[in-house]
């Protein structure tokens, strides 16, 4: 618990996704989201404290949820109002904390104080790419993707030789069939060498530790998440909401629009592969929105996404949980502020070229919706 206070406070906790990247020194996973959310909350008269949290790098969803509870309890006193926002797998962690029917150690100490639970681009019904990432080749690709994301957001790009090597490996199939483990390891080393020796060792240790426990990946497949979906029941008194994102389906039109920039072309080739894998939703998995969710999706997007639409990581319809408070054309990291905005202040850096067209105006609109949901009590 935090130090005793004279009056109840309001806390908003930001929960990161897979690998818990806020663990890695100055990696700015939530910097844009925190700043924008705080501004939108102040506009609505809220003095809530916004806390970015870390999470376990992998581990089972239950272990991650228990870790989340312990981190929350470090900041709050009994009676403080708690609002939870989880991005990607962080949204699944949040869901476990605020669901009856699931045993999460320590949860009862804070459950009565939780007011809202919001997920952003979270795989509530799983994602096909989780199964791919659990393969030997997929593990190498996930490690590379994670390192590249850190590199791009910290330094603005990744080495062009690394991008060209990877882009050439996947361009022919769009599904990484020809991207051998050797190619991925070469690209990984090319990206890693841009960090200083201390940070290289930190990253290597982190990924090696994460690779020891692949439980989370196996639990995030659509088939496995069906069980969680069946067991997790809403807690009375908690308001549930979600933000849904989907990126444009890869096309030659978008690829031509990117021009001759080799970095952007290589990034787009990488995106094509991710999108194709994530679109392969098993036919037996049910992704049907409620009538209210379908109505909200039409209001935001003009249509209900198909079962194959996704944000390069999570099928759009798998992101549904509770009330749809916002839906937008965006990829998986756009919604955290990692989009192409070199002239913005502060600058926004894109993790991957997907042709979503997401910008600061849409980013602010997204978090205005989130802040509105939090303060609507």
Secondary structure as GFF3:
##gff-version 3
##sequence-region A 1 377
A	DSSP	beta_strand	10	15	.	.	.	ID=ss1
A	DSSP	three_ten_helix	21	23	.	.	.	ID=ss2
A	DSSP	alpha_helix	31	43	.	.	.	ID=ss3
A	DSSP	beta_strand	49	53	.	.	.	ID=ss4
A	DSSP	alpha_helix	61	73	.	.	.	ID=ss5
A	DSSP	beta_strand	81	87	.	.	.	ID=ss6
A	DSSP	alpha_helix	89	97	.	.	.	ID=ss7
A	DSSP	beta_strand	99	100	.	.	.	ID=ss8
A	DSSP	alpha_helix	108	111	.	.	.	ID=ss9
A	DSSP	beta_strand	114	120	.	.	.	ID=ss10
A	DSSP	alpha_helix	128	133	.	.	.	ID=ss11
A	DSSP	alpha_helix	136	155	.	.	.	ID=ss12
A	DSSP	alpha_helix	160	171	.	.	.	ID=ss13
A	DSSP	alpha_helix	181	192	.	.	.	ID=ss14
A	DSSP	alpha_helix	197	211	.	.	.	ID=ss15
A	DSSP	alpha_helix	215	219	.	.	.	ID=ss16
A	DSSP	alpha_helix	222	231	.	.	.	ID=ss17
A	DSSP	beta_strand	233	234	.	.	.	ID=ss18
A	DSSP	beta_strand	239	246	.	.	.	ID=ss19
A	DSSP	alpha_helix	252	257	.	.	.	ID=ss20
A	DSSP	alpha_helix	262	278	.	.	.	ID=ss21
A	DSSP	alpha_helix	291	301	.	.	.	ID=ss22
A	DSSP	three_ten_helix	316	319	.	.	.	ID=ss23
A	DSSP	beta_strand	323	329	.	.	.	ID=ss24
A	DSSP	three_ten_helix	334	336	.	.	.	ID=ss25
A	DSSP	alpha_helix	360	374	.	.	.	ID=ss26
###
